[in-house]
Amino acid sequence: MNTVLDSPLKLHGRTIKNRIVFHPMEGCDGTFDGAVDALTRRRYLRFAESGAGIIWFEATAVTKEGRANPRQLFLNEKTKESFKSLINEIKETSLKTNGFEPIIIVQLTHSGRFSKPSGAPEPIVAYRNEHWEIGKENQPYVVATDDYCKTIPEKYCAAAKLAEEVGFDGVDVKCCHGYLFNEFLSAKEREGIYGGSLENRTRLYFECIDAVKSAVKNAFVTTRLNACDCFPYPYGYGVDENNNIDLTETKLIIKALYEKGIRLINLTLGNPYLIPHINRPCINAPEDGTIGVKRIYDVTKELKDEFKDICFIASGLTYPAENAMEYAEKIINDGVADFAGFGRLTFAYPTFFKDYLEKGELDKRKLCLKCSKCSLLMRAGTVAGCPVRDSEVYMPYYQKYVLNKGEA
């Protein structure tokens, strides 16, 4: 099938075979020391058969205390061989199945207030935020000190060196969805060198980007960035006093990223913990999903219109269901984004792009139902996947840990 989605694009000296991106979807299925495990391998080898041009590897911790769950992937000297083995298998599988190797990007992260590693004390936050802590006022938190923050760039540097060593093509410095760097963007009341002015609030984020750039020779550096938090003013960034989206600071951040050589940005918005329907429109949400899809479209378009030399990846594309590919084509043909990013659909139906190229349509029996059961598995503390379309593997986990409230 002839489609703009199957057209190549050159970036950072590489030719990306098509415009399909598999978003960084956490499986929470690594080993307790952070290595790739059986379900991790199974998931990525399914992705390898998809024909996607970019596989954006899930959030991978750079430090033990920054892990979002006890089985989050953690790239270090002890676990690096498991990553190397998997990356080799992904590339071999895709080459055999699709005739090319995908670009594989690792998302390096410190989970901040969402860190829940085994044996850690309390989540590490940029500052105390009343809105984010609704219903959790009595939960203990550790506010990251300036001295602690100064140690983080070297952790990103070390992880980036390993990422390149094991075969990743790109390194993402994650700054979205309320994790540490994203939270710092709204730390206007924090004192010290990491709070207050925009220069201070972006300091740690930019220091880590610089550290990653200094660590790699051939891998490129990129970022998944929240365009706005969509929290009521003043509890997030990217909204004005009337709670309307205001991308003024976002544009200043992207301008600085461009000056640092960043040419690929994976855009998102909102927070999957408090307002999940913002970044992944779904059924049974506070608003109709089409509103969320349009919001993401409008935000992405405004940024692309201003930064035409940056390649942007659009999000929120699973919601249109059987019309997802036509909508993705529209986004690229309209010049709104350069790549179409898919998240939940990759869990439910990893071969959707291949089916579209061969048949001209998607199989409705395999589509993501936008029911958020994959997220419920993650929230329950167990492995994440699609208990509906991949039921043999994931329905037992859903029944045990979600329906029956078992402890993971």
N, C-alpha and C positions, 0 to 999 in steps of 0.2 A: 504493500500500500504506500502511495506517495503522500507523505505528511511532513510538515515542518518539524514535527517532533523527532523525526528520524534524520534530521540534518546535523552535520558536524559543526563544531565551533572550536577555534583555537584559543588556548588560554595558557599563559605561563609556559610557553614552549611545547605544549601538549595538544594533541587533537582529541577532543572529547567527542565520541562517536555519535551521540544524540543528546536530546534535551531533557531526558528523563533522569530525575534524581530520586534516589531512595533516601528519605530523611533519616536522621539518627534516632531510631526507635529503640528504647532500652528494653532488653529482655530480662534483666535482673537474674541471669542464669549462669553467671560465671562461678568459679570456685570461690571458697571463702578467702583465699589469698589473692584473688583478682585475676586468675588465669582463665583462658577460654575453656569452656566445658562442653559437654556433649550437645546440649540444646543450643548453645551459642553457635557451635559449628553447623548443626543442622540448619539453623535459621539463615546463616550467611551463605551457605551453599545453595539454598533455595533462592536467595537473592541473586546469586551468581548466575543462575540459569535464566534470569528475568530479561536480560538484554538491556538493562539500564546503563546509561553512560557513566553515571556517578553513583557509587555506593558510599553513603556518608555514615561511617562507622559510629556507633552509639557513644554516649557520654562515657568517657574513660577517665578515671580519677588520676590525679598527679600526686596525691598524698593520702595516706590512710585515713586521717581524720576528716577528709573531705569527701568520703564516699557516701552516696545517697542511700545505699543499703548494703548489708553485709556481703552480697554477692555481685555488687557492681564491679565491672571490669576495672583493673588497676594495673597500668603498664609500669613495670619496674624490671630490674635485673633478673628477678626470680621467675617472672611470668612472661618475659619477652619471647621465649622460644615458642610458646603456645600461640602468640599473635603471629609470629613469622610463619609458622606452619599453616595457619588458617588463611593468611593473605595469599600465600603461594597456591593454596587449594582454590581460593576464590578466582584467582587469575587463570589458573589452569582450566577450571570448570567453564568459565565464561569463554575462554579462547576456543575450547573444544565445542561448546554449545552454540556460541554466537559469532565466533570468528574474530573476536577482539578481547582485549583486557580492559575492564572498566577502570576509571580513576577511583581510587579508594582514599577517602579522607578520614582521619581520626579526629573525634571531638574531645579535646582535653578539657577537663572541668575540675572545679572545686565547688561542691554543692552548697556550701554556705549554710543557711538556715535549714536546708533540707537534708543536711548530712545526718546519717543514722548508721554509722559503721559499728560493728560489733566491738564492744569494749570501750567506745568513746564516751566522754562525759556528756556534754550537751551540745546541741547544734551551734555552729559558729555563725554569727550574724554580723552584718556591717554596722547595724544600729538597731535600736528597739523601735519597731513600727507598729503602732496601735492597730492599723487596719489589717496587717498581715497576721496579727496575733489575736484576732477576735476568737474567743472561746478557748484560747491557750494562754491566758494572762498569767496563770500560775506555773507555766512550764519554765524551767530554768534555761537560760540562754547564755552563751559566752560571746561577748562583743569582741570582735577581732581587734587587737591592739595594733598600733602603728608598727611596733617592733615585729609582731607576727606577720603583718602584711609584707614587710620588707623581705621576709624569707620566701615568699611565694614565687617570685619570678625565677629563682634558681631551681625550684621544683618543676616549673614549666619548661625551663631550659633542658633539664635532665630528661624529662619525658619526651620532649621533642626530638632530642638526639636518638633516643631509643625508637621513636616512631619512624624516623627515617631509616634507621638501621634494619628494622624488621620489614620494611617495604611499603609503608604508606606513601602515597603520592603527595598528600597535602595534610596540613595540620590546622585544625579549627580551634581558635581560642574562644571558648563559649561565653557569650554574654547575653543570656536570654532567660525568660521564664522564672525570674526571681532568684536564680542561683547567684553566687557571691558577687561576681563582677557586675551583673545586672542590678543587684540590690544597691551597690555603691552609686549607681547613676542617680538615685533619688536621695542620697544621704546628705541633704542640704543642711541638716541641723547637726551633723557630726562635726566634732572638733578635730583639729589636727590636719595633717597633710593629705588625708584621704577624704575629707568632707568639706562641704560648703560650696565653693566655686565649682564650675564645670571642670576646670583644669584639675582640681583636686579629686573630684568624683570619678574622673576617667583615668587618674594617675596609675592605679594598680593594673587596670585593664591594658592600658598602653604599655606599661612596663613589661607586662607578660608577653604582649605581642612582640615587643622589641627583643625580649629574651629568646623567644621562639625563633625569630628571624636570625638571630645571631647563632643559633644552635644548628640550623639546617643548611645544607649546601645545595641540594637539588629539589627537595620538597618545597612546595609553595605554602604560603600562610594565608589563611582565610578566617572567617568568623561567622557564627550564627548569632544574629543581633536582634534584640527586641527593638522594633521601631517605636513602640510605646507600650507602657504597662497597662493602660486602660483602668487603673485604679482611680478612685475619686481623689481630687486634689486635696491635700498636698502629699498623698501617701505613695505616689509613684512618679515616674517621669514620663513626659510625652503628652500631658494633658494641661489645659489652661485652668484658670480659676473657675470657669463655668463647666468644667469637666468635658470640654470638647478636645478632640485630638489636636495636639500642637506639636509639629515636627521640627520646630526651630532648633532645639538642642540636638535632635537626631541628625539633622543635616550638618551641624558643626562636627559631630562625632564622625560621620561618614567622610566629610572633607578631610579630617585628620587621618582617617584610615587610608584614604586615597593617597595622601602625601607619604604614608608609610609603605606604599606599594601594594596595598590590598586591592585586588581587581575582581574578587568574587565574594559576594555577601549573601548569606542565606537568611532571608528576612522572615521574622515572625513577630507576634505581639501577644499581649495578655499574659496570663499565668495559669498553667494547667492544674494547679492545686486549688485556687480560689475561684477562678472564672474560666474553666476549661473550654466553654463554648466559644470563647473569643479566638483562640488559636486553632481550635478544631471544631467547627460548627457541627452540631449533632442533634439528634432527636431528643425530645423531652428536656429542652433547654429553656432558659428564661426568655429567649427570643427565637424567632424563626431563623433557621439556618441560612437562608438566602441573605439575610441582613449581615450575618457574619462574613459570608463569602464576599459580598460587595465591599465591606469594610476593609478586608485584606486587599482586595483589588485596588481600591482607591488609595490606600496608604502606599502600596507598592508602586502604583503609577506616579504618585507625587514625587517619590524619591527617584524613580528611574528617569522622570522628566528632567530632574536637576542634575543627575549624575549619569550621563549617557555612556561614559567610558568605563563604568563599572558593570559587571555582569551580576544580575540579581536572580535569586531563586525564589519563586512564589510558593506560598503555602496555602493550606486550606482547600486542596483540590480533590480530596476524597468525597466531600459532601455531594457534588453533582452526580454521583453514582454512575448510572449507565451513560451519562453525558459527560463524564469526567474528561475524556480525551478530547472531545470537541471544545470543551471549556479551556483546557490546557492549550490547545491550538490557538484559540482566540487570544489568550493572554500573550502568547509569543507574537502572533501576527499583529496585535495591537501595539506592540512595543512596550508592554507593561513590564515584562520580565524576559529573561533570556533562557531560563530553565523552569521546568515544571516539577515541583517537589511533592512527593507523595509519602504519607506516613502510615496511617492505619490500613490503607489498602494493601500495603506491602505485607502486612501480617496475614490478611485474609486471602489475598489473591496475588501472590508474587509474580505470576506470569502474565499479568494483565496487559503489559505493553506488547509482549510477543503475540498474544492473542489478537490484539488490535491490529498489528501489522499484517498478520496472516489472514484475519477474518473481517477486518473493517469494523468490528464492534466488540464489546466486552460481553462476557458470559454473565448474565444477570444472576445465575445461581451461585456465582462465586464472589459477588460484590460484598464489600464491607457494608454492614447494616447501620453503621454510625451509632451503635448502641453503647459504646464506651466500656464494654466488658473487658477489653484488653487493659484499660486503665484501672478498672476495679481490681483486676488481678494484681497489678503493681501496687495499688494502695493497700491491698491485703497482705503485702509483704512476701508474695510468692513470685514465681516466674510469670512473665507476660507474653501473651500470644493471643491468637483468636480462638476462643472456645466454641465458636459457631462454625466457622469454615475449616478450622484445623482441630476439630473436636476430639479426635482420637488421642491427641497429645495433650490438649489444654483443658478440655471439659472436666476431667477428673480434678485438676487443680481448682477450677472454678467452683465445682460442687463442694470440695473440701474446705477451701479457704474463704470463699465469698458467701456461698449459700449457707454453709454450716458453721461459718465463723471459726474455723480451725486456726491454730497458731502455726505460722510458717517457721 
